[in-house]
Amino acid sequence: MSDPREAPSEPVQRRRMIVALSLTAALVAVAAVVVGAVTGAEGGESAEATTRSTPNSADPSSVPSGEATASATPRPAPSAAPAATPVGFDKTARSLDDPMSIWVVVNRDRPLNPEDFVPPDLVSVPVAHSWEPELRQEASDAVVAMFQAAANEAGFFLASNSAYRSYSTQVDLYGDGSDPTTAPPGRSEHQTGLGIDIGTERGCTFECMEDSAEGQWLRDNAYRFGFLLRYPADKVDVTGYPHEAWHYRYIGVDLATEMHNTGSTTLEEFFGLPAAPQR
Protein backbone atom coordinates (compact mmCIF):
# COMPACT_ATOMS: atom_id res chain seq x y z
CA MET A 1 0.00 0.00 0.00
CA SER A 2 1.44 3.37 -1.04
CA ASP A 3 2.09 6.36 1.27
CA PRO A 4 -0.47 9.29 0.84
CA ARG A 5 2.32 11.80 1.41
CA GLU A 6 4.10 10.51 -1.63
CA ALA A 7 4.59 13.15 -4.45
CA PRO A 8 1.97 13.08 -7.23
CA SER A 9 2.84 11.46 -10.44
CA GLU A 10 4.37 13.43 -13.31
CA PRO A 11 1.19 13.69 -15.46
CA VAL A 12 -0.71 15.16 -12.54
CA GLN A 13 1.97 17.74 -11.88
CA ARG A 14 1.93 18.81 -15.53
CA ARG A 15 -1.82 19.36 -15.48
CA ARG A 16 -1.59 21.46 -12.34
CA MET A 17 1.12 23.65 -13.90
CA ILE A 18 -0.94 24.26 -17.05
CA VAL A 19 -3.97 25.35 -14.99
CA ALA A 20 -1.81 27.67 -12.88
CA LEU A 21 -0.24 29.27 -15.93
CA SER A 22 -3.65 29.79 -17.55
CA LEU A 23 -5.01 31.53 -14.45
CA THR A 24 -1.94 33.75 -14.27
CA ALA A 25 -2.27 34.79 -17.94
CA ALA A 26 -5.95 35.65 -17.46
CA LEU A 27 -5.20 37.81 -14.43
CA VAL A 28 -2.45 39.65 -16.32
CA ALA A 29 -4.82 40.36 -19.23
CA VAL A 30 -7.54 41.75 -16.93
CA ALA A 31 -5.04 43.99 -15.17
CA ALA A 32 -3.80 45.36 -18.51
CA VAL A 33 -7.34 46.28 -19.56
CA VAL A 34 -8.03 48.09 -16.28
CA VAL A 35 -4.76 50.00 -16.38
CA GLY A 36 -5.35 51.02 -20.02
CA ALA A 37 -8.83 52.36 -19.32
CA VAL A 38 -7.65 54.48 -16.42
CA THR A 39 -4.71 55.84 -18.37
CA GLY A 40 -6.92 56.71 -21.34
CA ALA A 41 -9.40 58.61 -19.20
CA GLU A 42 -6.68 60.65 -17.56
CA GLY A 43 -5.09 61.39 -20.94
CA GLY A 44 -8.45 62.55 -22.37
CA GLU A 45 -9.02 64.96 -19.49
CA SER A 46 -5.51 66.33 -19.89
CA ALA A 47 -5.99 66.88 -23.64
CA GLU A 48 -9.35 68.61 -23.09
CA ALA A 49 -7.81 70.90 -20.50
CA THR A 50 -5.01 71.75 -22.88
CA THR A 51 -7.51 72.52 -25.64
CA ARG A 52 -9.50 74.86 -23.42
CA SER A 53 -6.43 76.73 -22.24
CA THR A 54 -4.80 77.19 -25.66
CA PRO A 55 -7.45 77.10 -28.43
CA ASN A 56 -6.30 77.33 -32.03
CA SER A 57 -7.81 80.62 -33.29
CA ALA A 58 -7.33 79.55 -36.88
CA ASP A 59 -9.35 76.36 -36.38
CA PRO A 60 -12.87 76.93 -34.99
CA SER A 61 -13.17 73.19 -34.37
CA SER A 62 -10.41 73.47 -31.73
CA VAL A 63 -12.68 75.76 -29.61
CA PRO A 64 -15.23 74.03 -27.37
CA SER A 65 -18.61 74.00 -29.07
CA GLY A 66 -20.26 76.40 -26.58
CA GLU A 67 -17.51 79.01 -27.04
CA ALA A 68 -17.49 78.65 -30.81
CA THR A 69 -21.23 79.28 -30.99
CA ALA A 70 -20.96 82.36 -28.79
CA SER A 71 -18.18 83.78 -31.00
CA ALA A 72 -19.94 83.07 -34.28
CA THR A 73 -23.37 84.41 -33.26
CA PRO A 74 -22.99 87.11 -30.59
CA ARG A 75 -26.15 88.01 -28.72
CA PRO A 76 -27.57 91.31 -30.10
CA ALA A 77 -27.94 94.23 -27.75
CA PRO A 78 -31.54 94.96 -26.74
CA SER A 79 -33.11 97.35 -29.23
CA ALA A 80 -34.34 100.68 -27.95
CA ALA A 81 -38.10 101.25 -27.89
CA PRO A 82 -39.27 103.31 -30.87
CA ALA A 83 -39.61 107.00 -30.06
CA ALA A 84 -43.17 108.22 -29.73
CA THR A 85 -44.34 110.26 -32.68
CA PRO A 86 -45.51 113.65 -31.52
CA VAL A 87 -49.06 114.40 -32.38
CA GLY A 88 -49.39 117.75 -34.17
CA PHE A 89 -52.21 120.22 -33.69
CA ASP A 90 -55.26 119.15 -35.68
CA LYS A 91 -56.32 122.15 -37.76
CA THR A 92 -59.33 120.23 -39.05
CA ALA A 93 -60.82 119.57 -35.63
CA ARG A 94 -63.45 122.29 -36.07
CA SER A 95 -65.14 123.96 -38.99
CA LEU A 96 -63.95 127.34 -40.27
CA ASP A 97 -67.25 127.93 -42.08
CA ASP A 98 -69.99 126.79 -39.72
CA PRO A 99 -71.20 129.88 -37.79
CA MET A 100 -71.72 127.69 -34.73
CA SER A 101 -68.02 126.70 -34.69
CA ILE A 102 -65.85 128.72 -32.32
CA TRP A 103 -63.18 128.60 -35.07
CA VAL A 104 -65.37 130.19 -37.72
CA VAL A 105 -63.33 132.71 -39.74
CA VAL A 106 -65.24 135.86 -40.63
CA ASN A 107 -63.88 138.77 -42.69
CA ARG A 108 -64.87 140.90 -45.68
CA ASP A 109 -64.40 137.91 -47.99
CA ARG A 110 -65.89 135.31 -45.65
CA PRO A 111 -69.49 136.17 -44.67
CA LEU A 112 -71.53 134.21 -42.19
CA ASN A 113 -73.88 131.64 -43.68
CA PRO A 114 -76.63 132.65 -43.32
CA GLU A 115 -75.66 136.31 -43.23
CA ASP A 116 -78.38 137.10 -40.69
CA PHE A 117 -77.16 134.32 -38.36
CA VAL A 118 -78.20 134.60 -34.71
CA PRO A 119 -76.36 132.44 -32.13
CA PRO A 120 -78.90 130.29 -30.27
CA ASP A 121 -77.00 130.26 -26.97
CA LEU A 122 -76.57 133.98 -26.23
CA VAL A 123 -76.43 134.94 -22.57
CA SER A 124 -75.88 138.15 -20.64
CA VAL A 125 -72.26 138.49 -19.54
CA PRO A 126 -72.01 139.37 -15.82
CA VAL A 127 -69.12 141.85 -16.01
CA ALA A 128 -68.73 145.63 -15.81
CA HIS A 129 -69.82 147.24 -19.07
CA SER A 130 -70.79 150.36 -21.03
CA TRP A 131 -73.71 148.58 -22.74
CA GLU A 132 -75.07 145.33 -21.40
CA PRO A 133 -73.09 142.63 -23.22
CA GLU A 134 -74.27 139.35 -24.64
CA LEU A 135 -72.06 136.50 -25.84
CA ARG A 136 -72.38 132.82 -26.50
CA GLN A 137 -72.29 130.86 -23.26
CA GLU A 138 -68.76 129.47 -23.68
CA ALA A 139 -67.33 132.87 -24.56
CA SER A 140 -69.21 134.53 -21.69
CA ASP A 141 -67.73 132.09 -19.16
CA ALA A 142 -64.25 132.76 -20.54
CA VAL A 143 -64.67 136.55 -20.29
CA VAL A 144 -65.76 136.30 -16.67
CA ALA A 145 -62.71 134.15 -15.85
CA MET A 146 -60.34 136.51 -17.69
CA PHE A 147 -61.68 139.67 -16.04
CA GLN A 148 -61.45 138.01 -12.64
CA ALA A 149 -57.85 136.93 -13.29
CA ALA A 150 -56.91 140.47 -14.32
CA ALA A 151 -58.27 141.75 -10.99
CA ASN A 152 -56.67 139.00 -8.91
CA GLU A 153 -53.28 138.91 -10.61
CA ALA A 154 -52.69 142.54 -11.52
CA GLY A 155 -55.35 144.65 -9.82
CA PHE A 156 -56.83 145.63 -13.21
CA PHE A 157 -60.58 146.11 -13.58
CA LEU A 158 -61.72 145.48 -17.12
CA ALA A 159 -65.07 146.28 -18.72
CA SER A 160 -67.00 145.36 -21.85
CA ASN A 161 -67.61 148.16 -24.35
CA SER A 162 -69.39 146.07 -26.99
CA ALA A 163 -70.11 142.38 -27.51
CA TYR A 164 -72.78 140.66 -29.63
CA ARG A 165 -74.32 142.81 -32.37
CA SER A 166 -77.15 141.57 -34.56
CA TYR A 167 -77.29 141.79 -38.33
CA SER A 168 -79.76 144.68 -38.17
CA THR A 169 -77.58 146.56 -35.67
CA GLN A 170 -74.61 146.13 -37.98
CA VAL A 171 -76.64 147.52 -40.87
CA ASP A 172 -77.21 150.70 -38.87
CA LEU A 173 -73.57 150.97 -37.74
CA TYR A 174 -72.08 150.30 -41.15
CA GLY A 175 -74.10 153.03 -42.87
CA ASP A 176 -72.29 154.09 -46.03
CA GLY A 177 -69.20 152.09 -45.10
CA SER A 178 -67.01 155.12 -44.51
CA ASP A 179 -65.62 153.78 -41.21
CA PRO A 180 -62.84 151.31 -42.08
CA THR A 181 -63.09 149.66 -38.65
CA THR A 182 -66.77 148.75 -39.06
CA ALA A 183 -67.49 145.45 -40.80
CA PRO A 184 -70.27 145.05 -43.37
CA PRO A 185 -73.44 143.33 -42.11
CA GLY A 186 -73.08 139.55 -42.11
CA ARG A 187 -69.29 139.85 -41.99
CA SER A 188 -68.77 141.12 -38.46
CA GLU A 189 -67.17 139.06 -35.71
CA HIS A 190 -69.54 140.72 -33.25
CA GLN A 191 -72.40 138.94 -34.98
CA THR A 192 -70.87 135.53 -34.15
CA GLY A 193 -71.37 136.13 -30.43
CA LEU A 194 -67.63 135.47 -29.97
CA GLY A 195 -66.16 138.98 -30.34
CA ILE A 196 -65.84 141.60 -27.62
CA ASP A 197 -64.40 145.12 -27.34
CA ILE A 198 -62.63 145.50 -23.98
CA GLY A 199 -61.88 148.64 -21.99
CA THR A 200 -61.47 149.40 -18.31
CA GLU A 201 -63.70 150.48 -15.47
CA ARG A 202 -61.57 153.60 -15.08
CA GLY A 203 -62.65 154.78 -18.52
CA CYS A 204 -59.83 153.65 -20.82
CA THR A 205 -61.50 152.60 -24.06
CA PHE A 206 -60.60 151.82 -27.66
CA GLU A 207 -57.27 153.48 -28.65
CA CYS A 208 -56.41 154.01 -24.99
CA MET A 209 -55.92 150.24 -24.66
CA GLU A 210 -52.86 150.37 -26.92
CA ASP A 211 -50.63 152.03 -24.31
CA SER A 212 -52.40 151.14 -21.07
CA ALA A 213 -51.12 148.58 -18.56
CA GLU A 214 -54.45 146.78 -18.87
CA GLY A 215 -54.01 146.53 -22.62
CA GLN A 216 -50.54 145.05 -22.16
CA TRP A 217 -51.86 142.52 -19.64
CA LEU A 218 -54.50 141.41 -22.15
CA ARG A 219 -51.95 141.01 -24.93
CA ASP A 220 -49.83 138.83 -22.65
CA ASN A 221 -52.57 136.75 -21.06
CA ALA A 222 -55.72 136.63 -23.20
CA TYR A 223 -54.66 133.35 -24.86
CA ARG A 224 -54.82 131.60 -21.48
CA PHE A 225 -58.58 132.12 -21.57
CA GLY A 226 -59.09 131.35 -25.26
CA PHE A 227 -58.97 134.88 -26.70
CA LEU A 228 -57.05 136.31 -29.66
CA LEU A 229 -56.23 139.96 -30.38
CA ARG A 230 -57.97 139.76 -33.74
CA TYR A 231 -56.54 142.78 -35.59
CA PRO A 232 -52.78 143.22 -34.90
CA ALA A 233 -51.03 146.42 -36.01
CA ASP A 234 -48.66 144.61 -38.40
CA LYS A 235 -51.31 142.43 -40.08
CA VAL A 236 -53.64 144.98 -41.67
CA ASP A 237 -52.91 143.53 -45.11
CA VAL A 238 -53.98 140.09 -43.83
CA THR A 239 -57.08 140.83 -41.73
CA GLY A 240 -58.35 143.70 -43.89
CA TYR A 241 -58.90 145.95 -40.86
CA PRO A 242 -56.85 148.63 -39.08
CA HIS A 243 -55.31 147.73 -35.75
CA GLU A 244 -57.81 147.47 -32.89
CA ALA A 245 -56.09 147.10 -29.52
CA TRP A 246 -59.48 146.58 -27.88
CA HIS A 247 -61.06 143.88 -30.07
CA TYR A 248 -60.68 140.28 -28.87
CA ARG A 249 -62.15 137.17 -30.37
CA TYR A 250 -62.91 133.95 -28.49
CA ILE A 251 -61.45 130.89 -30.29
CA GLY A 252 -61.01 128.44 -27.39
CA VAL A 253 -58.02 127.75 -25.18
CA ASP A 254 -56.57 124.99 -27.38
CA LEU A 255 -56.36 127.09 -30.55
CA ALA A 256 -55.38 130.30 -28.73
CA THR A 257 -52.55 128.48 -26.95
CA GLU A 258 -51.32 126.84 -30.17
CA MET A 259 -51.25 130.18 -31.96
CA HIS A 260 -49.46 131.79 -29.02
CA ASN A 261 -46.85 129.03 -28.88
CA THR A 262 -46.19 129.11 -32.63
CA GLY A 263 -46.17 132.89 -32.94
CA SER A 264 -49.21 132.99 -35.21
CA THR A 265 -51.26 136.18 -34.87
CA THR A 266 -54.05 135.88 -37.45
CA LEU A 267 -56.60 133.17 -38.20
CA GLU A 268 -56.08 133.68 -41.92
CA GLU A 269 -52.38 132.87 -41.74
CA PHE A 270 -52.70 130.06 -39.22
CA PHE A 271 -55.25 128.21 -41.34
CA GLY A 272 -53.67 129.13 -44.69
CA LEU A 273 -56.60 131.24 -45.88
CA PRO A 274 -56.36 134.09 -48.39
CA ALA A 275 -55.77 137.55 -46.97
CA ALA A 276 -58.90 139.63 -46.59
CA PRO A 277 -59.33 142.70 -48.80
CA GLN A 278 -59.11 146.17 -47.27
CA ARG A 279 -61.59 148.95 -47.95
C-alpha positions, 0 to 999 in steps of 0.5 A, a space after each residue: 500500500 502506497 504512502 499518501 504523502 508521496 509526491 503526485 505522479 508526473 502527469 498530474 503535476 503537468 496538469 496542475 502547472 498548465 492550470 496555474 499558468 492559464 489563471 496567471 495569464 488571465 489575471 495579467 490580461 484583466 489587469 492590462 485592460 483596467 490600467 489602459 482604461 484608467 490611463 486613457 481617461 486621464 489622458 483625455 481629461 488632460 488633452 481637453 484641459 489643454 484645448 481649453 487653455 490654448 485654443 487654435 484661433 485659426 481652427 474653430 473646431 479646436 474651440 469648445 462648441 459652446 464658445 465657438 457658438 458664442 463667438 460666431 453668433 454674438 447676442 444682439 444688444 436689446 433694441 431701444 423702444 421706438 420713439 413716440 411720434 408727436 401728435 401735431 395740432 389738428 387744424 381740421 378739428 373744427 369747422 372754419 365755415 360753420 357759424 356755430 363753430 368757435 373757429 369760424 373765420 369771418 372777414 370781408 371775404 368770408 361772410 356768415 352763412 346765413 348772413 343774418 345768423 343769430 347764435 342760439 345760446 346767447 347769454 348776458 355776460 355778468 361783467 362791468 360794461 358800457 352797454 349790457 353785453 351778450 355773448 355765447 355761453 362758452 365765450 361769456 364764461 371765458 370773459 368772466 374768468 379773464 376779467 377776474 384773473 386780471 383783478 386778482 393777478 394785476 389789480 386791473 378792472 376790465 369792462 366790456 364796451 361792446 359784444 354781440 351785435 345783430 345783423 340789423 344793428 350792424 346795418 345801422 352801424 355800417 351806414 355808407 361804409 365810410 368807417 374802415 373799422 366797421 365790418 359790413 353786415 353779415 361779416 362782423 365778428 360781433 355777430 358771431 357772439 364770440 367777439 368783444 371790445 374791452 376797456 377798463 372800469 376807469 374809462 380807458 376805451 378803444 385806442 387808450 388800450 394800446 398804451 395802457 397797462 391793462 391793454 398790455 396785460 391782455 396782450 400777454 394773457 388773453 390766450 390763457 382764456 381762449 382769446 385772440 387779439 384779432 386785428 394786430 397792427 402789423 397784419 392789416 394787409 392780412 385781416 383787412 382791418 386797421 389795428 384794434 387794440 381793444 377787439 378780442 375774439 374767443 377761439 377756445 383755449 386749445 387754438 389760442 394756446 397753439 397760436 401763441 406758442 407758434 407765434 401765429 397772430 391771425 386766423 387767416 395765416 394760421 389756417 392758410 386762408 387768403 388775406 382779406 381785402 381792405 376797404 
